[in-house]
Amino acid sequence: MESGRTTLRVIILSWEYPPHIIGEMAWYVRELARRLKKEGVEVYVLTYAPSEEKTDVDEGVVIKRVKPPITVTTNIVVWSLLFTTRLQAVAANLIYKLGSFDVVDAHEWITVDAALALKDRFEIPFVYTIHSLEKHRSASSATPLNIAIESVEELGCREAECIVVNSEWMKSEVTSKVSGVASKIRVVEPYTERWLEGVLKAYRSV
């Protein structure tokens, strides 16, 4: 935390946030961001813009909605790289304007590349929140696309200072896929009394 600032400042990266809803992650990220804000954390969410780029404020949480320069691509990996390139630019502008951030919390593999860039360029500790793994989302894990996504998931696990999962089962799934990361995994069950406490402990551990 930079000199003179007493509040935790966090960037949350998520390609889902209401009204852009693909699954449960959209609601998870919104509720987490709101709870963090109520706890006094300075929260900025960078997420996908289904239409034009804009900035919203949701119960005190600053939401920056961004979109890749090209929206039609050959596959989700290419799209994610274009999207995260734009995330990096918007995040960098925030940092130049506001000063340093204490944590970047990347949700799912799609935002890993942006988190790594912010970690490398600005030395912001990287927390990787895993909601699911490619082997759970796909009927097959043998295609080049599946393998590419799994490689990003593994990279995120290895490069993150802390990994947040929602259950002991998910922890076992991660450790069965990626060796040597068990010690930095924190199990934090969402929507419980200790949810926020667990996330804040993860943030403050890095």
N, C-alpha and C positions, 0 to 999 in steps of 0.2 A: 504494500500500500504506500502510495507516494506521500511525501512529507506534507503535513497540513491537512490531509483528508482523513476523516475518521470513519466514513461509511464504506462498506464493501461495494465495489463497482464491477458489474458482471455483464458480459455479452453472452446471450443465448442464441445459438444458431439452430434453426429448425426449418425444414422446408414445408412444414404444416403449421398453420395457426389460423383459427377461425377468422374469416369465413372459408378459407381454403382448408377443407377437411377431407383427408383420405382415410383416416382411421382414428384410433384412440389418442395417438400422439398429439394431435392438434389440441384436444381438451386438456391433456396432461400438461403441455407446455404453458397454455394460458393460465391454468390454475396455479402452477408452480410460480410463474412470473408474478401473478397477483399476490400470492402469499409472501414471496420474497420482498416485494415492494412494501407490504404492510409491516414487515419486520424491519424496515429501514434500509434495505439493500437498494442501491441504484441499479436499475435493470433496464437493459436495452435488448430487445428481441429483433433479430434480423431474420426475415422470412421471405417466402415467395410471394410475388405480386401476381395474382391471376389476370389483372388488367394493367393499369398504369402504376408506375412507381409512386409511392407516397409515404408520408409519415403520419401515424396515428398515435394517440395516447389512450391507453386502456387502463382505467383505474390507476393512473400514475405511471404505468409502464409504457416506455417509448417503443413503438413498433415501427420498424423501418421495413417496408415491403419493397423488395427488389425483384427484378426479372433478368434473365440472361439476354444478351444482345440478339441471340438467335434462339427461337423457341421450337423450331422443328428440326429434330436431329435423328440420327440413325438408331440410337439406343439410349437407355437411361444413363449409362456411364458417361457418354459424350455430353449429354444434357447436364449432368451433375457438375462436370468440370467447367462448363460455361457458366452455370449458375454460381458456383463457388468463386469463380474469378470475379464476378460482380459483387458477391458478398465481401470478398477481401477489400475491394475498392471502397465500398461503403463503410466498412469497419475502419479502414485506415483513415478515412476522412473524419470519423468520429474521434479517433485517437488523437489526430492532429488538432482537432478543435477542443476536446475536453481534457486531454492528458491520458495518463495510463489507466488500464483496466487491470483488475486483480485476477480475473478468471475468464476464460472462454469455455463455455459449456456447449459442446457439439452433440446434437441429438441425431443418432443414426449415421450410417456410413456416408450419406449424401453430403453432409457438411464437414466431413473429416478433413478434406483437402484445405478448406478455408481455415479451419482451426490450426492446422499445421503451419500454414503460412503466417498466421498471426503469432503463433508461438515462436517461429524462427525469426521473423522480422522485428517483433516488438517485445519478445521475451515474456509473453503472457502465458501463464500456466494453463494447460489444456486438460479439461475434464471431459471424458467421453461417456455419454449416457446411451446405453444400449437398450432398446425396446424389444428388438427381435434380431435374429440372425438370418442370413440369406438361406440357410438350409431349412429354416422354418417357413419362409415365405414362398419358396419355390419347390415344385415337385421334383426337380432335378438339380443336382449341383455339379453336373459334368459338362455343361456347355461353357464356351469361352466367356459368355456374359456372366454366368454364375461365378466362375472362377475369378473373374476380374473384380466382382463385388466382394467376394470373400477375401481377396487380397487387400482391398481397402479396409475392410473390417479388421483384419489382422494388423495392418499398419496402424490403425487408430488405437488398437489395444496396446501395441508395443510403444507407441510414442506418447500416449496420454500419461500424465502424472497420476491420474486417478480414473478408475472406471466405475460407473454407477449402474447397477442392475436392480431389477425389482423383486427378485426372489433368489433363494438358494439354488433352485433348479436352474435358473438362468446363469448363475455363477458357474455351476458345474458344466453347463453347455459351453460357456466361453472358455473355461480352462481346458475342456476336452479338445477344443479347436486351436487354442493358442497357449503354448507352454510358457511357463515362467512369469505369468501375470497375476497369479492368485493373490499375492500379497497386497496388490494395489486395488483390488476390487472391493467395493462397498455395497452391501445389500441394503437398499432403502425401499421399503414397501410404500407405494404411493397412496395418497388419500387417507392416511392414518394419522394419529396424533403426533407421531414421531417423524413424519415424512419431512417436514421442513427442517427439523433438527438434523436429520441424517444428511440432507443435501448440503446444509451449511457446514457440517463437519467435513464433508467431502471437499467443498470449496476451500475451507481454511486449512486443509491438510496439504495443499500443493504450494 
